[in-house]
Amino acid sequence: MQQTVELLLERRTLGETGEKLRTRALLLGLLALAFAVGGALAVPAWKARFFASYLVAFAWVLSFSLGGLFFVMLQHLVHAGWSVVVRRLAEFFASLLPLCALLALPLLMGLGQLYHWSHPEAVAADPLLQAKAPYLNVPFFVLRFFVYLGFWWWAARFFTRSSFSQDQSGDVNVTRQLQRRAAPFMIGFALTLTFAAFDWLMSLDPHWYSTIFGVYYFAGAVVGFFALLVVLAVSLQRAGFLRRTITVEHYHDLGKLLFAFVVFWAYIAFSQFMLIWYGNIPEETAWIMRRMSEGFGIVGLVLLFGHFLLPFLLLLPRKIKRSPGVLFYPAVWLVLVHYLDLYWLVMPEVGSATPHPLDLLLAVGLGGVWLAGFAHLAVRFPLACQKDPRLFESLTFENA
């Protein structure tokens, strides 16, 4: 059995290929960020747009790492065996949460531009903001900001470092410990992600609220994660890595999970819309109306068809889920349309529906830095777990 495992786990790290990818992605990302910052400093119209575009790009990049952390914890929680060979890529995603914490810091400089409730004069003139002031105030917001990032950093470090160390030790107790800790960490993850979505995205309009808004962001984040996981796995195999490690059987399950969360995202989106529509309360409908006018209605239609109906039809057939080369294209589309979903959430509050160069520059900038971080990890650590006790089960996994 050990010889079979050694045979299948070919080309363990990205090596020179990863080093090239890291350099190119980092240079592209830093160049895009330099143009974005330079434009914001030189052009007043760009300055007014900068933090809104940054928030969209950051929420997009962060969602991939949060989705990775969720997947890793979930696999340990349910004692999954099939996913061991793809779990390492998700661990790389989660390992980038400390990087995401650093990328989050510029948002603190944009509080006054992004959040209406952060201005004392606005609070003084608005009874509703006064009632929400014990929660929506700058010191408490900043404290929660670091609590969320700190918890994600801690959780990611615990799960990923333990897995990396098992590659050397082969200690089965590492897996048992991760399985025991998965449930409490999952509860903390659910709470921190929900309130982070409330704080960073929903409070852009402090007069509106939705109790399932955190679930909405979570659903989109997991869709984005599974889509990007498929994209990177296929790309790695095309480059000659993991060809005998990740099989059609694994893509079949990844495709099923991607399909399931596309439907889940649509269910949550429709539930939120339906409750607001039939309630017909002015302070609730205003949020929806802004997203159905001034060009955002077109974005909403793209989301309806591009984030649900089209992926639903494409991912439904079993044959597509078992064809990595075909599954690659709806996955790429969902990575991009996930960004559009976040754009639709943020821009009606602080920007306009017209695309801006900053949107592209900051998405490429943060995305390039994130991808460089992924490549750096793939150079340092094996692309698949080496001594997990369920590794052979995963390598020989077959769908029923």
C-alpha positions as CSV (number, residue, x, y, z in Angstrom):
1,M,0.0,0.0,0.0
2,Q,2.8,2.4,0.9
3,Q,4.4,1.9,-2.6
4,T,1.0,2.7,-4.2
5,V,0.8,5.9,-2.2
6,E,4.3,6.9,-3.1
7,L,3.5,6.3,-6.8
8,L,0.4,8.4,-6.8
9,L,1.8,11.3,-4.8
10,E,4.0,12.5,-7.7
11,R,5.8,15.9,-7.8
12,R,4.9,16.8,-4.3
13,T,5.5,20.6,-4.4
14,L,5.2,23.2,-7.2
15,G,9.0,23.8,-7.1
16,E,10.3,26.1,-9.8
17,T,6.9,26.4,-11.4
18,G,5.6,27.8,-8.1
19,E,8.4,30.2,-7.8
20,K,7.7,31.6,-11.2
21,L,4.0,31.9,-10.5
22,R,4.7,33.5,-7.2
23,T,7.0,36.1,-8.7
24,R,4.6,36.9,-11.6
25,A,1.5,37.1,-9.5
26,L,3.2,39.3,-6.9
27,L,4.5,41.7,-9.5
28,L,1.2,41.9,-11.2
29,G,-0.6,42.4,-7.9
30,L,1.7,45.1,-6.6
31,L,1.7,46.9,-9.9
32,A,-2.1,47.0,-10.0
33,L,-2.2,48.2,-6.4
34,A,0.4,50.9,-7.1
35,F,-1.7,52.2,-10.0
36,A,-4.8,52.1,-7.9
37,V,-3.2,54.0,-5.0
38,G,-1.5,56.5,-7.3
39,G,-4.7,57.2,-9.1
40,A,-6.6,57.7,-5.9
41,L,-4.0,60.2,-4.7
42,A,-3.9,62.1,-8.0
43,V,-7.6,62.1,-9.1
44,P,-10.3,63.3,-6.7
45,A,-13.0,61.1,-8.4
46,W,-10.8,58.0,-7.9
47,K,-10.2,58.9,-4.2
48,A,-14.0,59.0,-3.7
49,R,-14.3,55.5,-5.2
50,F,-11.2,53.9,-3.8
51,F,-12.4,52.4,-0.5
52,A,-15.7,51.1,-2.0
53,S,-13.8,49.3,-4.7
54,Y,-11.3,48.1,-2.1
55,L,-14.0,46.7,0.1
56,V,-15.5,44.7,-2.8
57,A,-12.1,43.3,-3.8
58,F,-11.2,42.5,-0.2
59,A,-14.5,40.7,0.5
60,W,-14.0,38.7,-2.7
61,V,-10.4,37.6,-1.8
62,L,-11.3,37.0,1.8
63,S,-14.2,34.8,0.9
64,F,-11.9,32.2,-0.8
65,S,-9.8,31.8,2.4
66,L,-12.9,31.7,4.6
67,G,-14.4,29.1,2.3
68,G,-11.2,27.1,2.5
69,L,-11.2,27.2,6.3
70,F,-14.8,26.1,6.4
71,F,-14.1,23.1,4.1
72,V,-11.1,22.0,6.2
73,M,-13.0,22.2,9.4
74,L,-16.0,20.4,7.9
75,Q,-13.9,17.5,6.6
76,H,-12.5,17.0,10.1
77,L,-15.9,17.4,11.7
78,V,-17.5,14.6,9.6
79,H,-14.3,12.4,9.5
80,A,-14.3,12.5,5.7
81,G,-11.9,10.3,3.8
82,W,-12.6,11.1,0.2
83,S,-11.4,14.7,0.4
84,V,-7.9,14.1,1.9
85,V,-6.1,14.6,-1.5
86,V,-7.9,17.9,-2.2
87,R,-7.9,19.1,1.4
88,R,-4.3,20.4,1.2
89,L,-5.3,22.9,-1.5
90,A,-8.1,24.1,0.8
91,E,-5.5,24.3,3.7
92,F,-3.4,26.6,1.5
93,F,-6.5,28.8,1.0
94,A,-7.1,28.9,4.8
95,S,-3.4,29.6,5.5
96,L,-3.7,32.9,3.6
97,L,-6.1,34.3,6.3
98,P,-3.1,36.0,8.1
99,L,-2.4,37.7,4.7
100,C,-6.1,38.7,4.4
101,A,-5.8,40.2,7.9
102,L,-3.0,42.5,6.6
103,L,-5.0,43.3,3.5
104,A,-8.0,44.3,5.8
105,L,-6.1,47.1,7.5
106,P,-6.6,49.7,4.8
107,L,-10.3,49.5,5.4
108,L,-9.8,51.1,8.8
109,M,-8.6,54.2,7.0
110,G,-11.8,54.3,5.0
111,L,-14.3,54.1,7.8
112,G,-15.4,57.7,7.4
113,Q,-15.9,57.3,3.7
114,L,-17.7,54.0,3.8
115,Y,-19.8,54.1,6.9
116,H,-22.4,56.8,7.5
117,W,-22.8,55.9,11.1
118,S,-19.1,56.7,11.9
119,H,-19.8,60.4,11.8
120,P,-20.9,62.0,15.1
121,E,-22.9,64.7,13.4
122,A,-24.9,62.0,11.5
123,V,-25.6,60.1,14.7
124,A,-26.7,63.3,16.4
125,A,-29.3,64.0,13.7
126,D,-30.7,60.5,13.4
127,P,-32.7,58.8,16.3
128,L,-32.2,55.4,14.7
129,L,-28.4,55.7,14.7
130,Q,-28.5,56.9,18.3
131,A,-30.4,53.8,19.2
132,K,-27.8,51.6,17.4
133,A,-24.8,53.6,18.8
134,P,-23.9,51.1,21.5
135,Y,-23.1,48.6,18.7
136,L,-22.3,50.9,15.7
137,N,-19.5,53.0,17.1
138,V,-16.0,53.3,15.9
139,P,-14.1,51.9,18.9
140,F,-16.3,48.8,19.2
141,F,-16.3,48.3,15.5
142,V,-12.4,48.3,15.5
143,L,-12.4,45.9,18.4
144,R,-14.7,43.5,16.7
145,F,-12.7,44.0,13.5
146,F,-9.6,42.5,15.2
147,V,-11.5,39.8,17.0
148,Y,-12.8,38.4,13.7
149,L,-9.4,38.5,12.1
150,G,-7.7,37.2,15.1
151,F,-10.0,34.2,15.4
152,W,-9.7,33.3,11.8
153,W,-5.9,33.6,12.0
154,W,-5.9,31.3,15.1
155,A,-8.2,28.7,13.5
156,A,-6.3,28.7,10.2
157,R,-3.0,28.3,12.0
158,F,-4.2,25.5,14.2
159,F,-5.7,23.4,11.4
160,T,-3.1,23.9,8.8
161,R,0.1,23.8,10.9
162,S,-1.2,20.5,12.4
163,S,-1.8,19.0,9.0
164,F,1.6,20.2,7.7
165,S,3.4,18.7,10.7
166,Q,1.6,15.4,10.2
167,D,3.4,15.1,6.8
168,Q,6.6,14.6,8.8
169,S,5.5,12.8,11.9
170,G,2.6,10.6,10.5
171,D,1.1,10.9,14.0
172,V,-2.6,9.6,13.9
173,N,-3.3,11.6,17.1
174,V,-3.0,14.8,15.0
175,T,-6.1,13.8,13.0
176,R,-7.9,12.8,16.2
177,Q,-7.2,16.2,17.8
178,L,-8.3,18.1,14.7
179,Q,-11.6,16.1,14.7
180,R,-12.2,16.8,18.4
181,R,-11.6,20.6,17.9
182,A,-13.5,21.0,14.7
183,A,-17.0,21.4,16.3
184,P,-16.1,24.3,18.7
185,F,-14.0,26.0,16.0
186,M,-17.0,25.7,13.6
187,I,-19.3,27.5,16.0
188,G,-16.8,30.3,16.4
189,F,-16.4,30.5,12.6
190,A,-20.2,30.8,12.1
191,L,-20.4,33.6,14.7
192,T,-17.4,35.6,13.5
193,L,-18.3,35.3,9.8
194,T,-21.9,36.3,10.4
195,F,-21.0,39.4,12.5
196,A,-18.2,40.4,10.1
197,A,-20.7,40.4,7.3
198,F,-23.1,42.5,9.4
199,D,-20.3,45.0,10.2
200,W,-18.4,45.3,7.0
201,L,-21.2,44.9,4.4
202,M,-24.6,45.3,5.9
203,S,-23.8,48.3,8.1
204,L,-23.1,50.3,4.9
205,D,-26.8,51.1,5.2
206,P,-27.3,51.3,9.0
207,H,-31.1,51.7,8.5
208,W,-31.5,48.3,7.0
209,Y,-30.9,44.8,8.3
210,S,-31.4,41.2,7.4
211,T,-31.0,38.4,9.9
212,I,-29.8,36.0,7.1
213,F,-27.3,38.5,5.6
214,G,-24.4,36.6,7.2
215,V,-25.7,33.3,5.7
216,Y,-26.0,35.1,2.3
217,Y,-22.3,36.1,2.4
218,F,-21.3,32.6,3.6
219,A,-23.2,30.9,0.8
220,G,-21.5,33.1,-1.8
221,A,-18.1,32.6,-0.2
222,V,-18.4,28.8,-0.3
223,V,-19.6,28.9,-4.0
224,G,-16.5,31.1,-4.7
225,F,-14.2,28.7,-2.8
226,F,-15.4,25.5,-4.5
227,A,-15.2,27.2,-7.9
228,L,-11.7,28.4,-7.4
229,L,-10.6,25.1,-5.9
230,V,-11.8,23.4,-9.2
231,V,-10.0,26.0,-11.3
232,L,-6.7,25.6,-9.5
233,A,-6.9,21.8,-9.3
234,V,-7.5,21.6,-13.0
235,S,-4.8,24.2,-13.7
236,L,-2.3,22.3,-11.6
237,Q,-3.0,19.0,-13.4
238,R,-2.6,20.7,-16.8
239,A,0.8,21.8,-15.6
240,G,1.7,18.3,-14.7
241,F,0.9,18.1,-11.0
242,L,-1.5,15.8,-9.0
243,R,-2.5,14.0,-12.2
244,R,-2.8,10.6,-10.6
245,T,-3.7,12.0,-7.2
246,I,-6.9,14.0,-7.8
247,T,-9.2,11.8,-10.0
248,V,-12.5,12.1,-11.8
249,E,-14.1,10.8,-8.6
250,H,-12.9,13.8,-6.6
251,Y,-14.0,16.2,-9.3
252,H,-17.4,14.6,-9.2
253,D,-17.8,15.3,-5.5
254,L,-16.4,18.8,-5.9
255,G,-18.9,19.4,-8.7
256,K,-21.8,18.1,-6.5
257,L,-20.8,20.5,-3.7
258,L,-20.4,23.4,-6.1
259,F,-23.9,22.6,-7.5
260,A,-25.4,22.3,-4.0
261,F,-24.1,25.7,-2.8
262,V,-25.2,27.4,-6.0
263,V,-28.7,26.2,-5.2
264,F,-28.2,27.2,-1.5
265,W,-27.1,30.7,-2.5
266,A,-30.1,31.1,-4.7
267,Y,-32.4,29.9,-1.9
268,I,-31.0,32.4,0.6
269,A,-31.1,35.2,-1.9
270,F,-34.7,34.5,-2.8
271,S,-35.7,34.1,0.8
272,Q,-34.2,37.5,1.7
273,F,-35.9,39.1,-1.3
274,M,-39.3,37.5,-0.8
275,L,-39.6,38.5,2.8
276,I,-38.8,42.1,2.0
277,W,-41.1,42.1,-1.0
278,Y,-44.2,40.8,0.6
279,G,-43.6,42.7,3.9
280,N,-43.4,45.9,1.8
281,I,-42.0,48.0,4.7
282,P,-40.4,51.2,3.4
283,E,-37.3,51.0,5.5
284,E,-36.7,47.5,4.2
285,T,-37.7,47.9,0.5
286,A,-35.4,50.9,0.0
287,W,-32.4,48.6,0.1
288,I,-33.9,46.4,-2.6
289,M,-35.1,49.4,-4.7
290,R,-31.6,50.8,-4.9
291,R,-30.5,47.5,-6.3
292,M,-33.2,47.5,-8.9
293,S,-32.5,51.0,-10.3
294,E,-29.7,53.1,-11.9
295,G,-28.1,50.2,-13.7
296,F,-28.0,47.8,-10.7
297,G,-31.2,46.1,-11.9
298,I,-29.1,44.8,-14.9
299,V,-26.5,43.5,-12.4
300,G,-29.3,41.8,-10.5
301,L,-30.5,40.1,-13.7
302,V,-27.0,38.9,-14.4
303,L,-26.8,37.4,-11.0
304,L,-30.2,35.7,-11.4
305,F,-29.1,34.0,-14.6
306,G,-25.3,33.9,-14.1
307,H,-25.1,33.0,-10.4
308,F,-28.0,30.5,-10.5
309,L,-29.9,29.5,-13.6
310,L,-27.0,29.0,-16.0
311,P,-24.7,27.3,-13.4
312,F,-27.7,25.2,-12.3
313,L,-28.2,23.9,-15.8
314,L,-24.5,23.4,-16.5
315,L,-23.7,21.6,-13.3
316,L,-26.8,19.4,-13.2
317,P,-25.6,16.6,-15.6
318,R,-23.4,14.0,-14.0
319,K,-21.2,13.9,-17.1
320,I,-20.1,17.5,-16.7
321,K,-19.2,17.0,-13.0
322,R,-17.0,14.1,-14.1
323,S,-15.3,16.0,-16.9
324,P,-12.6,18.3,-15.3
325,G,-11.9,20.1,-18.6
326,V,-15.6,21.0,-18.9
327,L,-16.2,21.7,-15.2
328,F,-13.3,24.2,-15.4
329,Y,-15.3,26.7,-17.4
330,P,-18.5,27.1,-15.2
331,A,-16.1,27.2,-12.2
332,V,-14.2,30.2,-13.8
333,W,-17.5,31.9,-14.5
334,L,-18.6,31.4,-10.9
335,V,-15.4,32.9,-9.5
336,L,-16.0,36.0,-11.6
337,V,-19.8,36.3,-11.0
338,H,-19.1,35.9,-7.2
339,Y,-17.2,39.2,-7.5
340,L,-20.3,40.7,-9.2
341,D,-22.5,39.6,-6.3
342,L,-20.3,41.5,-3.8
343,Y,-20.2,44.5,-6.2
344,W,-24.1,44.4,-6.1
345,L,-24.0,44.4,-2.3
346,V,-21.6,47.3,-1.8
347,M,-21.8,49.8,-4.7
348,P,-25.4,50.9,-4.4
349,E,-24.5,52.3,-1.0
350,V,-21.3,54.1,-1.8
351,G,-20.8,54.2,-5.5
352,S,-22.5,53.8,-8.9
353,A,-23.3,50.9,-11.2
354,T,-20.9,52.2,-13.8
355,P,-17.7,50.1,-13.7
356,H,-14.6,52.0,-12.7
357,P,-10.9,51.3,-13.4
358,L,-10.3,51.0,-9.7
359,D,-12.6,48.0,-9.6
360,L,-10.4,46.0,-11.9
361,L,-7.1,47.3,-10.5
362,L,-7.9,46.4,-6.9
363,A,-9.4,43.1,-7.8
364,V,-6.3,42.2,-9.8
365,G,-4.1,43.7,-7.1
366,L,-5.5,41.9,-4.1
367,G,-6.1,38.7,-6.2
368,G,-2.5,38.8,-7.4
369,V,-1.1,39.1,-3.9
370,W,-3.4,36.3,-2.7
371,L,-2.3,34.0,-5.6
372,A,1.3,34.8,-4.9
373,G,0.7,33.7,-1.3
374,F,-0.9,30.5,-2.5
375,A,2.1,29.8,-4.8
376,H,4.5,30.5,-1.9
377,L,2.8,27.8,0.2
378,A,2.7,25.4,-2.7
379,V,6.5,25.7,-3.0
380,R,7.1,25.1,0.7
381,F,4.6,22.3,1.4
382,P,3.4,19.2,-0.5
383,L,0.3,19.7,-2.7
384,A,-1.4,16.8,-1.0
385,C,-1.4,15.4,2.5
386,Q,1.4,12.8,2.8
387,K,0.7,10.8,6.0
388,D,-3.0,11.3,6.8
389,P,-4.5,8.0,8.0
390,R,-7.2,8.2,5.4
391,L,-4.9,9.0,2.5
392,F,-5.1,5.6,0.9
393,E,-8.9,5.7,1.2
394,S,-8.9,9.1,-0.7
395,L,-6.5,7.9,-3.4
396,T,-8.7,4.9,-4.1
397,F,-12.0,6.7,-3.7
398,E,-14.9,5.9,-6.1
399,N,-18.4,7.3,-6.2
400,A,-21.2,4.9,-5.7
